């Protein structure tokens, strides 16, 4: 994945995480990868990104 494309995927995933607030980050990322046809090998990295974003949201609420 090109650097610019990779950043766009990350930003898109962060925004969708804020909107949907998924209960299961791994399933959310798998569905995202399947729907938008992201090339393989990024599932773990994107899952960590979703978990981090959810953590930031939870810490800002409390």
Secondary structure, DSSP 8 states (H G I E B T S, - for coil): --HHHHHHHHHHHHHHHHHH--S-HHHHHHHHHHHHT--TT-HHHHHHHHHHHHHHHHHHH-
